[in-house]
Amino acid sequence: MRGRVVMVRLLKWLVLIMGVVNVAIGAAHLALGIDSEPGLGGAGVTVDSRERFYGAIFLGYGLAWVWAARQSPIPARVVRWLAGLLLLGGVGRVLSIAIYGPPHWFQLVLMALELALPPLYLWLAPAGERAAARAR
């Protein structure tokens, strides 16, 4: 019983943290444009426009995580979809490295997180729904 409670709490906090971090990152990209990314300084107006658009999308992605964290139980399907999107982003970075070579070191750190965190979320995703089913 104690282990299930720990998993449900861990899921809730990790989903909430993911949401808050993504909202902050999205807001920063939306507000700062190319100044939010290392190495984009002279990229120009087109890249700035794209960066701000992606910032808005990122902010919305974060809000979806926050929404999921506020549900009781946290919907496993939503966590799986959001984790899948994160993983897809990491795969996109791998593809970029395969084609163009390694980016700024910070992007490599982000890629590592994008590839490492989804399996954790996928493993924890059903914890809330399982606990709720057992409580009935």
C-alpha positions in Angstrom: 0.0 0.0 0.0 2.7 2.5 1.0 4.6 1.9 -2.3 1.5 2.8 -4.3 1.0 6.0 -2.4 4.6 6.9 -3.1 4.2 6.2 -6.8 1.0 8.3 -7.0 2.7 11.2 -5.2 5.8 10.9 -7.3 3.7 10.9 -10.5 1.8 14.0 -9.3 4.9 16.0 -8.5 6.8 15.0 -11.6 3.9 15.8 -13.9 3.4 19.2 -12.1 7.1 20.0 -12.2 7.3 19.1 -15.9 4.3 21.4 -16.5 5.7 24.4 -14.6 9.2 24.0 -16.2 7.7 23.8 -19.7 5.4 26.8 -19.1 8.4 28.8 -17.9 10.5 27.7 -20.9 7.7 28.5 -23.3 7.1 31.9 -21.8 10.8 32.7 -22.0 11.0 31.7 -25.7 7.8 33.7 -26.4 9.1 36.8 -24.7 12.7 36.7 -25.7 12.7 35.1 -29.2 16.2 34.3 -30.4 17.7 35.7 -27.2 16.2 32.7 -25.4 18.5 30.2 -27.2 22.3 30.0 -27.0 23.9 30.4 -30.4 21.0 32.1 -32.2 22.2 35.7 -31.8 22.5 36.7 -35.4 19.8 34.4 -36.8 17.4 37.1 -37.9 13.8 38.0 -37.9 12.5 34.7 -39.5 14.1 32.6 -36.8 13.0 35.0 -34.1 9.4 34.7 -35.4 9.6 30.9 -35.4 11.2 30.8 -32.0 8.4 32.9 -30.5 5.7 30.7 -32.2 7.4 27.6 -30.8 7.5 29.3 -27.4 3.7 29.7 -27.5 3.3 26.0 -28.4 5.8 25.0 -25.6 3.8 27.1 -23.1 0.6 25.3 -24.2 2.4 21.9 -23.8 3.4 22.9 -20.3 -0.2 23.9 -19.5 -1.3 20.4 -20.6 1.1 18.9 -18.1 -0.2 21.2 -15.3 -3.8 20.3 -16.3 -3.0 16.6 -16.0 -1.3 17.1 -12.6 -4.5 18.7 -11.3 -6.7 15.7 -12.3 -7.6 13.0 -9.8 -6.6 10.5 -10.7 -4.0 11.7 -13.2 -5.1 10.3 -16.6 -2.5 7.8 -17.7 -3.5 8.3 -21.4 -2.7 12.0 -21.2 0.7 11.4 -19.4 1.6 8.8 -22.1 0.8 11.2 -24.9 2.7 14.1 -23.4 5.7 11.8 -22.6 5.5 10.5 -26.2 5.7 14.1 -27.5 8.8 14.7 -25.3 10.4 11.6 -26.6 9.6 12.6 -30.2 11.4 15.9 -29.5 14.5 14.0 -28.3 14.4 11.8 -31.4 14.2 15.0 -33.5 17.4 16.2 -31.9 19.1 12.8 -32.5 18.1 13.1 -36.2 19.6 16.6 -36.3 22.9 15.4 -34.9 22.9 12.5 -37.4 22.5 15.0 -40.2 24.4 18.1 -39.1 26.5 17.0 -36.1 26.4 18.1 -32.5 24.7 21.3 -31.4 25.5 23.6 -28.5 26.3 21.5 -25.4 23.1 22.7 -23.7 21.0 21.2 -26.4 22.8 17.9 -25.7 21.7 18.1 -22.1 18.1 18.8 -23.1 18.2 15.9 -25.5 19.4 13.5 -22.8 16.5 14.6 -20.6 14.0 14.3 -23.5 15.2 10.7 -24.1 15.6 9.7 -20.4 12.4 11.1 -18.8 9.7 9.6 -21.1 10.3 6.0 -19.9 10.0 7.2 -16.3 6.7 8.9 -17.1 5.4 5.9 -19.1 6.2 3.6 -16.1 4.5 5.9 -13.6 1.5 6.9 -15.9 -1.0 4.3 -14.6 -0.2 4.8 -10.9 -3.0 7.2 -10.2 -5.7 5.3 -12.0 -4.6 2.0 -10.4 -4.7 3.5 -6.9 -8.2 5.0 -7.6 -9.5 1.6 -8.9 -8.2 -0.2 -5.8 -9.8 2.4 -3.5 -13.3 1.7 -5.0 
